[in-house]
Amino acid sequence: MITEPTNKVREAASTIMFVAYGTLRKGEPLHDWISNSIVTEHGPVVIKGAKLHYLNEHKAYPVLVWSGSIGDKAVGELYELELTDDVIAMYRMEMNAGYKVVETSVETPEGELVQATVCSWPHNFGAEVPNNDWCSTERREWWR
């Protein structure tokens, strides 16, 4: 049976909610990759059941690892990003490096749960990032 085409075309999403937890955070070296695509900065969030770790090979950036413990709360920043060529290139770069882009719930300081994408790391990793926060004072002091 052949049906008539409809004029109802699902509009593609033009923005995406994204959590930056490492070098893509504000003030960090790779923030410029997303800064021109930011529609709204929603501020700090926590990713429950996740821990930030360094890689075994170096400590230049963190990776997010699912811990399975709801008590673990990785710190990040929530952004609404316009789906620009820069954002698509950032996602491709992360996936080509070995990250998995997943959708998860993140929690705001007010307790609101928001669906967002995050890049998680399913491979080998090293020591935990202090305070589960890449931008923590403790990490910055240790890093010098």
C-alpha positions, 0 to 999 in steps of 0.5 A: 500500500502506498501512502501519500507523503505528509507535510509534517516534517519533524523539525531538527533540534537546533540546540543541545544541553551539554555538560562541560566538566574539564577543559571545556569549562569557563576559564579553561583552555578549550572553552573557546571551542564552545564559547561562540555557540553558547545560547544560555549558561545555566551554571554549576551542576553535578553528575550523580554516579560519576567520578572524574579521573586523570588518564594513566598517561598524563594529567592534562585533562580529566575523564568522567567515569561512571562509578555506580555510586549515587553518592559520587557527584562530579562537578560540571557546568551546564550550557545550552549550545547551538548546534553549530559546525564548531559544536559538531566538530567538538563532539566528533573530536571527543568520540574519535578520542574514545569518549562516549557521548551519552544523555544523563540527568544532571542536578542543579544547586536547586535540586532540579534534574535536567537532561543533558549530554556528557562525554564519558570515558569507558577505558583505562584511567588513573587517579581521581581528580581532587574534590571530583571537580576539575576547577577545584582549588586543591587541583589547581594548587597541586597542578603547579 
